[in-house]
């Protein structure tokens, strides 16, 4: 079983918050479009917010090297 600790949940909550904030901005930009288009944006945002934390636990972490100057 994966090591589920508090930082994993904090990271998942942060990622979900960023996804939902971006979804809100896209939905606000589409305020004059059809309701079905805005609904699609919200559905995709919510599904993504639910799937990304599960995938971050299941998939290996990406370690990106940080170049210090």
Secondary structure, DSSP 8 states (H G I E B T S, - for coil): -----HHHHHHHHHHHHHHHHHHHHHHHHTTTS-HHHHHHHHHHHHHHHHHHHHHHHHS----------
